[in-house]
Amino acid sequence: VRTDEDSSFLEQFELEVGACVAQRAYTPGRIQKEALATPGDRIRVFGRVLEVTGKLGGFALSLAWDGIVEEDLPKQQRVKSRAAQLREMLVSLGPSFIKAGQVLANRPDIIREDYMNELCILQDDVPAFSNAQAFEILENELGTSLDDVFSEISDAPIAAASLGQVYKARLRSNGELVAVKVQRPGIRPIIARDLFLFRKLAYLINPFALERLGCNAQLILDEFGQKIMEELDYVQETRNLKDFYENFKDDPYVKIPKVFSSLCTSKVIVMEWIDGIRCTDPQGIRDAGIDVEEFIRVGVVSGLRQLLEFGLFHGDPHPGNIFALRDGRIAYVDFGNVAELSSRNKQILIDAVVHAINEDYEEMAGDFMRLGFLAPGTDVSPIVPALEKIWQDSLGQSLEVFNFRAVTARFNRLVYRYPIRIPERYSLVIRSLLTQEGICMTLTPDFKFLEVAYPYVAKRLLTDEDPALRERLFQVLFRDGKFQWERLENLICLARDGGGDLDLNDTLKDIARVVLLDSKLRKELLIAFTDDNRLHVQEVRSLMSLVQGRVDAQKLVQESAEALPTISRLLLKSWSESVLAL
């Protein structure tokens, strides 16, 4: 039975993801029921309250003392010391607080920048639990002895984290090497208890958060609870892995490990072992004969495809989760922290990109509201000039000095000044892009994210068959009713220089089809061609030289002839409708 609190949470969550939610891994009512299930659980909750209150209270007293006493240490050094104290305290309080610290490291709407920078080094690195416990869980979950499934398994975990640990093993059935991920014993009750306490704390501080920070502390906590409970659900992680495998199965540059579904349970995942080189080891990558520049391009493009094409992206692409294979491919592992964007939110993101290109800052502010960064009805008039300044400052730099981290830093300051809340999935987008840029800069210090990202986006706008993207392309090419020849040339140049084949046949066919059927667009293109009382022959000639070799004329003529009957029917239908409308 859902409580009113659960219904409120689900209503807000469905509004933000843009989809109906049949069942969630987390609701406030469910977590409360788990945390207080027995008298023993209630006693443990009370003990945990004392422990957490003691440590948080000690940290709060330290901050208060800094405000009362002037120490010899400079303020900046004192703040850095307190940020380190916060990080160490979170580690001492266990996995829920470690996860909370990692989330705070990407939430400029909640915590100040100097604390964020300290929490960014917070690693999900905790002592491993015993092999005896891990192997007992494996045998209970698999329903048989380890010797029946594996011919060998590592004596110690290869990696340990707050929620589980990984062993290297060999399947007895076919001799294949696999990674075996085992969930930490008794972790769910610990997480449920802490989430229950977090939400009670969020309830207490919510009036302050709404008034001073402009954000809903309970909603932020609910997003965090949903995400951490999803990470605990290994069945969901198995589904994530399968989805990624399907998305990239035809991509010759990306490797997603195969999952052995028959051996996966709610506490165990068995997947193909990835034998690769850590993506932050440039010398190791070069020694393997891999082209570092091409590897970087493949990594950035695969990340953009996750975000803009599939709407399903890896939320934690840190160096331990990305490997370079010796054949040059990029490999991803660990799919517990995955975020999904609805089709609606993907379209709004594309709109935001188009509005940024067109420098339409009022519409950009509207996009922020539609994406959930601003509450409905928020007065955007003071935010528009701030957005304009951030973007204009960025555009004033060349690609050689532009980087995503610098733009994010400016945006973080904006978030701290205005009532902007970053939804969890978008904090993961920002974190993902920043992490990828950081990895690329480790491999090549002078790497510039946009030098790779721009060509990919340009190529998609020019060649993707999605009608929504075609509409966005026309929005980019027309400004204030005038055709932007320079923008079209820039798009073609960027797409051409981004690597791979650039086939413009489908783009030209779509443009021809739309022009034939849309009288308004025909008029606009005619005006563009004859603008300023002259024929733009030179611009057309320049475009022809750019697309030379990118269009198969024979194929284009043949496919156009085949489509002629369909186009004719549509033209007749359009003409008859216009006649009837008179």
HUZIJO-V300713 format. One record per backbone hydrogen bond with DSSP energy under -0.5 kcal/mol. CO is the residue of the C=O (numbers start at 1). NH is the residue of the N-H. E is the energy in kcal/mol with one decimal. If there is no record, write none. Layout:
co=(CO & CO)
nh=(NH & NH)
e=(E & E)
This chain:
co=(3 & 4 & 5 & 6 & 7 & 8 & 9 & 10 & 11 & 12 & 13 & 14 & 14 & 20 & 27 & 28 & 29 & 30 & 31 & 32 & 34 & 38 & 39 & 40 & 41 & 42 & 43 & 44 & 45 & 46 & 47 & 48 & 49 & 50 & 51 & 52 & 53 & 54 & 55 & 56 & 57 & 58 & 59 & 60 & 61 & 62 & 63 & 64 & 65 & 65 & 69 & 74 & 75 & 76 & 77 & 78 & 79 & 80 & 81 & 82 & 83 & 84 & 85 & 86 & 87 & 88 & 89 & 91 & 94 & 95 & 96 & 97 & 98 & 99 & 100 & 101 & 103 & 104 & 107 & 107 & 112 & 113 & 114 & 115 & 116 & 118 & 119 & 121 & 123 & 124 & 130 & 131 & 132 & 133 & 134 & 135 & 136 & 137 & 138 & 139 & 139 & 145 & 145 & 146 & 146 & 149 & 149 & 152 & 159 & 163 & 164 & 165 & 166 & 166 & 167 & 168 & 169 & 170 & 170 & 171 & 176 & 177 & 178 & 179 & 179 & 180 & 180 & 181 & 182 & 184 & 186 & 187 & 188 & 189 & 190 & 191 & 192 & 193 & 194 & 195 & 196 & 197 & 198 & 199 & 200 & 201 & 202 & 205 & 206 & 207 & 208 & 208 & 209 & 209 & 209 & 215 & 216 & 217 & 218 & 219 & 220 & 221 & 222 & 223 & 224 & 225 & 226 & 227 & 228 & 229 & 230 & 232 & 233 & 234 & 235 & 236 & 237 & 238 & 239 & 240 & 241 & 242 & 243 & 244 & 245 & 246 & 248 & 250 & 251 & 253 & 254 & 255 & 258 & 259 & 260 & 261 & 266 & 267 & 268 & 269 & 270 & 271 & 273 & 274 & 277 & 278 & 280 & 281 & 282 & 283 & 284 & 285 & 286 & 290 & 291 & 292 & 293 & 294 & 295 & 296 & 297 & 298 & 299 & 300 & 301 & 302 & 303 & 304 & 304 & 305 & 305 & 306 & 306 & 311 & 313 & 316 & 318 & 319 & 319 & 321 & 322 & 323 & 323 & 324 & 325 & 329 & 330 & 331 & 332 & 336 & 337 & 339 & 342 & 343 & 344 & 345 & 346 & 347 & 348 & 349 & 350 & 351 & 352 & 353 & 354 & 355 & 356 & 359 & 360 & 361 & 362 & 363 & 364 & 365 & 366 & 367 & 368 & 368 & 369 & 373 & 375 & 378 & 380 & 380 & 381 & 382 & 383 & 384 & 385 & 386 & 387 & 388 & 389 & 390 & 391 & 392 & 394 & 398 & 398 & 403 & 404 & 405 & 406 & 407 & 408 & 409 & 410 & 411 & 412 & 413 & 414 & 414 & 415 & 418 & 421 & 423 & 423 & 424 & 425 & 426 & 427 & 428 & 429 & 430 & 431 & 432 & 433 & 434 & 435 & 436 & 437 & 438 & 439 & 440 & 444 & 448 & 448 & 449 & 449 & 450 & 452 & 453 & 454 & 455 & 456 & 457 & 458 & 459 & 460 & 466 & 466 & 467 & 468 & 469 & 470 & 471 & 472 & 473 & 474 & 477 & 479 & 482 & 483 & 484 & 485 & 486 & 487 & 488 & 489 & 490 & 491 & 492 & 493 & 494 & 495 & 496 & 501 & 502 & 504 & 505 & 506 & 507 & 508 & 509 & 510 & 511 & 512 & 513 & 514 & 517 & 518 & 519 & 520 & 521 & 522 & 523 & 524 & 525 & 526 & 528 & 529 & 530 & 530 & 531 & 535 & 536 & 537 & 538 & 539 & 540 & 541 & 542 & 543 & 544 & 547 & 547 & 550 & 551 & 552 & 553 & 554 & 555 & 556 & 557 & 558 & 559 & 560 & 561 & 563 & 564 & 565 & 566 & 567 & 568 & 569 & 570 & 571 & 572 & 573 & 574 & 575 & 576 & 577 & 579)
nh=(7 & 8 & 9 & 10 & 11 & 12 & 13 & 14 & 15 & 16 & 17 & 18 & 19 & 22 & 31 & 32 & 33 & 34 & 35 & 36 & 37 & 42 & 43 & 44 & 45 & 46 & 47 & 48 & 49 & 50 & 51 & 52 & 53 & 54 & 55 & 56 & 57 & 58 & 59 & 60 & 61 & 62 & 63 & 64 & 65 & 66 & 67 & 68 & 68 & 69 & 71 & 78 & 79 & 80 & 81 & 82 & 83 & 84 & 85 & 86 & 87 & 88 & 89 & 90 & 91 & 92 & 93 & 94 & 98 & 99 & 100 & 101 & 102 & 103 & 104 & 105 & 106 & 107 & 110 & 111 & 116 & 117 & 118 & 119 & 120 & 121 & 122 & 123 & 125 & 126 & 134 & 135 & 136 & 137 & 138 & 139 & 140 & 141 & 142 & 143 & 144 & 148 & 149 & 149 & 150 & 172 & 173 & 170 & 166 & 184 & 161 & 182 & 158 & 159 & 180 & 154 & 178 & 151 & 152 & 175 & 171 & 273 & 169 & 181 & 271 & 167 & 182 & 269 & 165 & 187 & 190 & 191 & 192 & 193 & 194 & 195 & 196 & 197 & 198 & 199 & 200 & 201 & 202 & 203 & 204 & 205 & 206 & 209 & 210 & 211 & 212 & 213 & 213 & 214 & 215 & 217 & 220 & 221 & 222 & 223 & 224 & 225 & 226 & 227 & 228 & 229 & 230 & 231 & 232 & 233 & 233 & 234 & 237 & 238 & 239 & 240 & 241 & 242 & 243 & 244 & 245 & 246 & 247 & 248 & 249 & 249 & 251 & 252 & 254 & 330 & 256 & 332 & 272 & 261 & 263 & 264 & 234 & 183 & 265 & 181 & 260 & 179 & 275 & 276 & 324 & 281 & 282 & 285 & 286 & 287 & 288 & 290 & 289 & 292 & 295 & 296 & 297 & 298 & 299 & 300 & 301 & 302 & 303 & 304 & 305 & 306 & 307 & 308 & 309 & 309 & 310 & 311 & 312 & 341 & 339 & 318 & 321 & 279 & 322 & 333 & 279 & 325 & 331 & 277 & 328 & 325 & 255 & 323 & 257 & 338 & 315 & 313 & 346 & 347 & 348 & 349 & 350 & 351 & 352 & 353 & 354 & 355 & 356 & 357 & 358 & 360 & 359 & 361 & 364 & 365 & 366 & 367 & 368 & 369 & 370 & 371 & 373 & 374 & 372 & 421 & 378 & 380 & 383 & 384 & 385 & 386 & 387 & 388 & 389 & 390 & 391 & 392 & 393 & 394 & 395 & 396 & 397 & 401 & 402 & 407 & 408 & 409 & 410 & 411 & 412 & 413 & 414 & 415 & 416 & 417 & 417 & 418 & 420 & 420 & 423 & 426 & 427 & 428 & 429 & 430 & 431 & 432 & 433 & 434 & 435 & 436 & 437 & 438 & 439 & 440 & 441 & 442 & 443 & 444 & 447 & 451 & 452 & 452 & 453 & 454 & 456 & 457 & 458 & 459 & 460 & 461 & 462 & 463 & 464 & 469 & 470 & 471 & 472 & 473 & 474 & 475 & 476 & 477 & 478 & 484 & 482 & 479 & 485 & 488 & 489 & 490 & 491 & 492 & 493 & 494 & 495 & 496 & 497 & 498 & 498 & 499 & 503 & 504 & 508 & 509 & 510 & 511 & 512 & 513 & 514 & 515 & 516 & 517 & 518 & 519 & 522 & 523 & 524 & 525 & 526 & 527 & 528 & 529 & 530 & 531 & 536 & 533 & 534 & 534 & 537 & 540 & 541 & 542 & 543 & 544 & 545 & 546 & 547 & 548 & 550 & 551 & 504 & 553 & 556 & 557 & 558 & 559 & 560 & 561 & 562 & 563 & 564 & 564 & 567 & 568 & 569 & 570 & 571 & 572 & 573 & 574 & 575 & 576 & 577 & 578 & 579 & 580 & 581 & 582)
e=(-2.4 & -2.4 & -2.2 & -2.9 & -2.4 & -2.1 & -2.7 & -2.9 & -1.8 & -1.8 & -2.4 & -1.5 & -1.0 & -0.7 & -2.2 & -2.2 & -2.1 & -2.1 & -2.6 & -1.9 & -1.1 & -1.9 & -1.9 & -2.1 & -2.4 & -2.1 & -2.4 & -2.4 & -2.3 & -2.0 & -2.2 & -3.0 & -2.9 & -2.2 & -2.0 & -3.1 & -2.7 & -1.9 & -1.9 & -2.6 & -2.4 & -1.7 & -1.9 & -2.4 & -2.7 & -1.9 & -1.3 & -1.0 & -0.5 & -3.0 & -0.8 & -2.3 & -2.7 & -2.0 & -1.9 & -2.2 & -2.4 & -2.1 & -1.9 & -2.4 & -2.2 & -2.3 & -2.2 & -2.3 & -2.0 & -2.0 & -1.3 & -1.2 & -2.0 & -2.5 & -2.1 & -2.4 & -2.0 & -2.0 & -2.6 & -1.5 & -2.0 & -1.8 & -1.9 & -2.1 & -2.1 & -2.5 & -1.2 & -2.5 & -1.6 & -1.3 & -1.6 & -0.6 & -2.3 & -0.5 & -2.2 & -3.4 & -1.8 & -2.3 & -2.3 & -2.4 & -2.3 & -2.7 & -2.8 & -1.6 & -0.8 & -0.9 & -0.7 & -1.0 & -3.4 & -2.8 & -0.5 & -2.3 & -2.7 & -2.5 & -2.8 & -3.0 & -2.9 & -1.2 & -3.0 & -2.6 & -3.0 & -2.3 & -0.9 & -1.8 & -2.8 & -2.0 & -2.6 & -0.6 & -2.2 & -2.6 & -0.5 & -1.9 & -2.2 & -1.3 & -0.9 & -2.5 & -3.0 & -2.4 & -2.2 & -2.7 & -2.1 & -1.9 & -3.0 & -2.3 & -1.7 & -2.4 & -2.7 & -2.2 & -1.6 & -2.1 & -1.0 & -2.6 & -2.8 & -2.1 & -3.2 & -0.6 & -1.4 & -1.0 & -1.6 & -0.8 & -2.2 & -2.2 & -2.5 & -2.2 & -2.1 & -3.0 & -2.5 & -2.1 & -2.6 & -2.1 & -1.6 & -1.8 & -1.3 & -0.7 & -0.8 & -1.1 & -1.8 & -2.1 & -1.8 & -2.5 & -2.5 & -2.2 & -2.5 & -2.6 & -2.4 & -2.3 & -2.5 & -2.0 & -0.5 & -0.7 & -1.6 & -0.7 & -0.9 & -2.4 & -0.5 & -1.7 & -3.2 & -1.1 & -1.9 & -1.5 & -1.3 & -2.3 & -2.7 & -3.0 & -2.7 & -3.0 & -0.7 & -1.0 & -3.0 & -1.9 & -0.7 & -2.2 & -2.4 & -2.8 & -1.2 & -2.0 & -2.1 & -0.8 & -2.4 & -2.4 & -2.1 & -2.5 & -2.2 & -2.5 & -2.5 & -2.4 & -1.8 & -2.3 & -2.5 & -1.8 & -1.6 & -3.2 & -0.5 & -1.8 & -2.3 & -1.1 & -1.2 & -3.4 & -2.2 & -1.8 & -2.6 & -0.6 & -0.7 & -2.0 & -1.5 & -0.6 & -2.8 & -2.5 & -2.3 & -2.7 & -3.2 & -2.4 & -0.8 & -1.2 & -2.7 & -2.4 & -2.3 & -2.3 & -2.0 & -2.2 & -2.3 & -2.5 & -2.5 & -2.0 & -2.5 & -3.0 & -2.1 & -2.4 & -2.5 & -2.9 & -0.7 & -1.0 & -1.8 & -2.2 & -1.8 & -2.3 & -1.9 & -1.6 & -2.5 & -2.0 & -2.4 & -1.0 & -1.1 & -2.8 & -2.0 & -0.7 & -0.9 & -2.1 & -0.7 & -0.6 & -2.5 & -2.5 & -2.2 & -2.2 & -2.5 & -2.9 & -2.6 & -1.7 & -2.9 & -1.6 & -1.5 & -1.5 & -1.5 & -1.4 & -2.4 & -2.3 & -1.8 & -2.3 & -2.7 & -1.5 & -1.5 & -2.5 & -1.7 & -1.0 & -0.6 & -1.7 & -0.7 & -2.8 & -0.8 & -0.9 & -1.9 & -1.8 & -1.5 & -2.5 & -2.6 & -2.9 & -2.6 & -2.7 & -2.7 & -2.4 & -2.4 & -2.5 & -2.5 & -2.5 & -2.3 & -1.4 & -1.8 & -3.0 & -2.5 & -1.0 & -0.6 & -1.3 & -2.5 & -2.4 & -1.2 & -2.4 & -2.9 & -2.5 & -2.3 & -2.4 & -2.0 & -2.2 & -2.4 & -0.5 & -2.0 & -2.2 & -1.9 & -2.2 & -1.9 & -1.8 & -2.0 & -2.0 & -1.4 & -3.4 & -2.0 & -2.7 & -1.0 & -1.7 & -2.2 & -2.5 & -2.6 & -2.2 & -2.6 & -2.8 & -2.7 & -2.6 & -2.1 & -0.5 & -0.7 & -0.7 & -0.6 & -0.7 & -2.5 & -2.3 & -2.5 & -2.5 & -2.5 & -2.4 & -2.7 & -2.7 & -2.2 & -1.7 & -2.0 & -0.7 & -2.2 & -2.1 & -2.2 & -2.8 & -2.2 & -2.4 & -2.4 & -2.3 & -1.4 & -0.7 & -2.4 & -0.9 & -0.6 & -1.0 & -1.7 & -1.8 & -2.9 & -2.3 & -2.2 & -2.4 & -1.9 & -1.6 & -2.0 & -0.5 & -2.8 & -0.5 & -2.2 & -1.0 & -2.7 & -2.6 & -2.3 & -2.6 & -2.1 & -2.3 & -1.9 & -1.6 & -0.6 & -0.8 & -2.4 & -2.7 & -2.2 & -2.1 & -2.5 & -2.6 & -2.4 & -2.6 & -2.7 & -2.7 & -2.2 & -1.9 & -2.1 & -2.5 & -1.5 & -1.2)
